[in-house]
Amino acid sequence: MRILITNDDGINAPGLEVLLDIATELAGPSGEVWTVAPAFEQSGVGHCISYTHPMMIAELGPRRFATEGSPADCVLAGLYDVMPNARPDLVLSGVNRGNNAGQNALYSGTIGGAMEAALQGIPAIALSQFLGERTQVLDDPFEGARKHGAALIRKLLDHGLWDTDDDYQLFYNINFPPCAAADVKGSQVVAQGWRPGTYFGVEPHHAPNGRRFLWIKGGAQQVDTGPGTDVNANLNDYISVTPMRADLTAHDRLDELKARLS
């Protein structure tokens, strides 16, 4: 198996090292793992691509590249520059430092990388490690992802749903719970949740030179999103597996809107 990995925390992020181990185990002795990741952190860029300016790409080692771009850019670079004659069988994005559950999924560069691969017709999975008080005391806060990641991905590859048409290709969002690997109770297939009353905002600060700056400020991450959703599964020590599509249509509202506007 040939696997392309990327992330949004940057080429030197510890979560990318975890993902490399996971991908190496999946690829096997005869497989290949290629890394194309952002040169600098790109958290929160979503599915952004560098459409209006070029990006530099540098080879850092065998099958290891860094770009001055987003995770989606990295996938494009991997497919059309780094691996043009041997497209990957699978794209993995992560392992993100922090959860991409709930509405975090809408901002996530990690998910943006997986989404771009899906749009290109390649099986793709985004992986994130939920952090909290119980992971802060661990020597390896990514141990949940490290221990359970490869087996879960292999199960998805063998038994998951993988569309064959080119439109709105299915991909997966996996979040590992904020607990020790030994405390993980299993996995649950769940929907994306919505943390009520939790929003991004801004916090103003003044620099020493008197100029005013705004820091983006996130909301509480431990807010439950109800049964059958990703955050709820994670807070109850389950790995969440959420099938996603690159389709933002509110299908459940189409008929009602047609009736109202007719």
C-alpha positions in Angstrom: 0.0 0.0 0.0 1.2 3.5 -0.9 0.1 6.1 1.7 0.4 9.9 1.7 0.3 11.7 5.0 -0.1 15.3 5.9 -1.3 17.5 8.8 -2.0 21.1 9.8 0.3 21.3 12.9 3.4 21.5 10.7 6.2 19.2 9.5 7.8 18.9 12.9 4.6 18.3 14.9 4.6 15.3 17.3 1.3 14.1 16.0 2.8 13.7 12.5 5.4 11.4 13.9 2.5 9.3 15.4 0.8 9.3 12.0 4.0 8.2 10.3 4.2 5.2 12.7 0.5 4.3 12.0 1.0 4.6 8.3 4.1 2.6 8.3 2.4 -0.2 10.1 -0.5 -0.1 7.6 1.7 0.1 4.5 3.7 -3.0 5.6 7.2 -4.0 4.6 6.5 -3.7 0.8 4.6 -0.4 1.1 5.5 3.2 0.9 4.7 6.2 3.1 5.2 9.7 1.7 5.0 12.8 3.8 4.0 16.2 2.5 3.2 18.6 5.3 3.1 22.4 5.9 6.4 24.0 6.7 4.7 26.0 9.5 1.5 25.5 11.5 -1.7 25.9 9.5 -4.3 25.2 12.2 -7.8 26.6 11.4 -7.2 27.1 7.7 -10.0 24.6 6.8 -10.0 23.7 3.1 -8.0 26.7 2.1 -5.8 26.4 -1.0 -3.1 28.8 -2.2 -5.0 29.8 -5.3 -3.6 33.3 -5.8 0.1 32.8 -5.0 2.7 30.1 -5.5 4.2 28.0 -2.7 7.7 26.8 -2.1 8.2 23.0 -1.7 11.4 21.5 -0.2 12.6 17.9 0.0 13.8 17.3 3.6 14.6 13.6 3.2 13.5 10.4 1.5 9.8 10.7 0.8 9.6 13.7 3.1 8.6 17.1 1.9 7.5 20.5 3.3 5.5 23.2 1.6 4.6 26.8 2.4 1.0 26.0 2.1 -2.1 24.5 3.7 -2.9 20.8 4.2 -5.1 20.9 1.1 -2.1 22.4 -0.8 0.1 19.6 0.6 -2.3 17.0 -0.8 -2.3 18.7 -4.2 1.5 18.9 -4.1 1.7 15.2 -3.2 -0.6 14.1 -6.0 0.6 16.3 -8.8 4.3 17.0 -8.0 5.8 14.6 -5.5 3.9 11.4 -6.6 2.6 12.3 -10.1 3.1 8.8 -11.6 2.2 6.7 -8.5 -0.9 8.1 -6.8 -1.4 7.0 -3.2 -3.9 4.3 -2.3 -4.8 6.2 0.9 -4.4 9.7 2.4 -4.2 10.2 6.1 -4.3 13.7 7.7 -3.2 14.3 11.4 -2.8 13.3 14.0 -4.1 16.7 15.1 -3.1 18.1 18.5 -6.6 18.7 19.8 -10.1 17.5 18.8 -11.8 18.1 15.5 -15.2 17.2 16.8 -18.3 19.3 16.8 -18.1 22.6 15.0 -14.3 22.4 15.1 -14.6 20.2 12.0 -15.7 23.3 10.0 -12.4 25.1 10.7 -10.0 22.2 10.7 -7.1 22.1 8.3 -6.7 18.5 9.2 -10.1 17.7 7.8 -9.4 20.1 4.9 -6.5 17.8 3.8 -8.6 14.7 3.9 -11.4 16.5 2.1 -9.1 17.5 -0.8 -8.0 13.9 -1.1 -11.6 12.8 -1.2 -12.4 15.4 -4.0 -9.5 13.8 -5.9 -11.1 10.4 -5.6 -8.7 9.0 -3.1 -9.8 7.2 0.2 -9.0 9.6 3.0 -9.2 9.8 6.8 -8.6 12.7 9.2 -7.3 11.8 12.7 -7.3 14.0 15.8 -6.4 13.5 19.5 -8.8 15.0 21.9 -6.8 16.6 24.8 -7.9 17.2 28.4 -6.9 16.9 32.0 -6.3 13.1 31.7 -4.0 13.4 28.7 -2.0 16.2 30.4 -0.5 13.8 32.9 0.5 11.2 30.2 4.1 10.9 29.0 2.6 10.7 25.5 -0.7 12.6 25.1 -1.1 10.9 21.7 -1.0 7.3 23.1 -4.7 6.7 22.4 -4.1 7.4 18.7 -0.8 5.6 18.7 -2.2 2.4 20.1 -5.6 2.2 18.4 -5.1 4.1 15.2 -3.7 1.4 12.9 -6.3 -1.2 13.8 -9.2 1.1 13.4 -8.1 2.4 10.0 -7.5 -1.2 8.9 -11.0 -2.1 10.0 -12.4 0.9 8.1 -10.5 0.0 4.9 -11.8 -3.6 5.1 -15.4 -2.9 6.2 -16.1 0.8 5.7 -18.1 2.5 3.0 -16.0 3.8 0.1 -17.8 5.5 -2.8 -16.8 4.9 -6.3 -18.3 7.9 -8.1 -16.4 11.2 -8.4 -19.1 13.4 -6.8 -19.0 14.2 -3.1 -16.6 11.5 -2.3 -17.0 10.0 1.2 -14.2 10.4 3.8 -13.9 9.8 7.5 -13.2 12.0 10.6 -11.8 10.1 13.6 -11.3 11.6 17.0 -9.5 9.7 19.8 -10.9 10.4 23.3 -9.1 12.5 26.0 -8.0 9.6 28.1 -5.2 7.0 28.4 -5.1 4.3 25.7 -5.9 1.6 28.2 -9.2 3.5 29.1 -10.5 3.6 25.6 -13.8 1.7 25.6 -14.0 1.1 21.8 -15.3 3.1 18.8 -18.7 4.5 17.8 -20.0 5.6 14.5 -21.6 8.9 15.2 -22.7 12.2 13.6 -20.8 15.5 13.9 -22.1 17.3 17.0 -22.7 20.9 17.9 -21.5 22.4 21.1 -24.3 24.7 22.3 -23.3 28.2 23.3 -19.7 27.6 22.2 -18.2 30.0 19.7 -14.9 31.4 18.5 -14.4 35.1 19.4 -11.6 37.7 19.6 -9.6 39.1 22.6 -7.9 42.4 22.1 -4.4 43.1 23.2 -2.0 46.1 22.9 1.6 45.5 21.8 4.4 47.4 23.6 4.4 49.9 20.7 0.8 50.7 21.4 -0.7 49.0 18.3 -3.9 47.0 18.9 -4.1 43.3 18.0 -6.8 40.7 18.2 -6.3 37.1 19.2 -8.8 34.6 18.1 -10.2 32.9 21.2 -11.9 29.4 21.2 -14.7 28.2 23.4 -14.9 25.4 26.0 -14.1 22.0 24.5 -15.7 19.8 27.2 -19.3 20.8 26.3 -21.3 17.7 25.5 -23.2 17.5 22.2 -25.7 14.8 23.0 -26.0 11.1 22.4 -25.0 9.8 18.9 -22.5 12.6 18.3 -18.7 12.8 18.2 -18.0 15.0 21.3 -20.4 12.8 23.4 -18.6 9.7 22.3 -15.2 11.2 23.0 -16.1 12.5 26.5 -17.3 9.0 27.3 -14.0 7.5 26.3 -15.0 6.2 22.9 -13.2 6.8 19.6 -15.6 8.7 17.3 -15.8 7.7 13.6 -17.8 10.1 11.5 -18.5 9.6 7.7 -18.4 13.0 5.9 -18.9 14.4 2.4 -17.7 17.5 0.7 -21.4 18.6 0.3 -22.7 21.5 2.4 -26.3 21.2 1.2 -28.9 21.0 3.9 -30.7 18.2 2.2 -33.3 17.9 5.0 -34.5 21.5 4.2 -34.7 21.3 0.4 -38.3 20.3 0.1 -39.6 22.8 2.7 -37.7 25.6 1.1 -39.0 24.7 -2.4 -42.6 24.7 -1.0 -42.1 28.1 0.7 -40.6 29.7 -2.4 -43.0 28.2 -4.9 
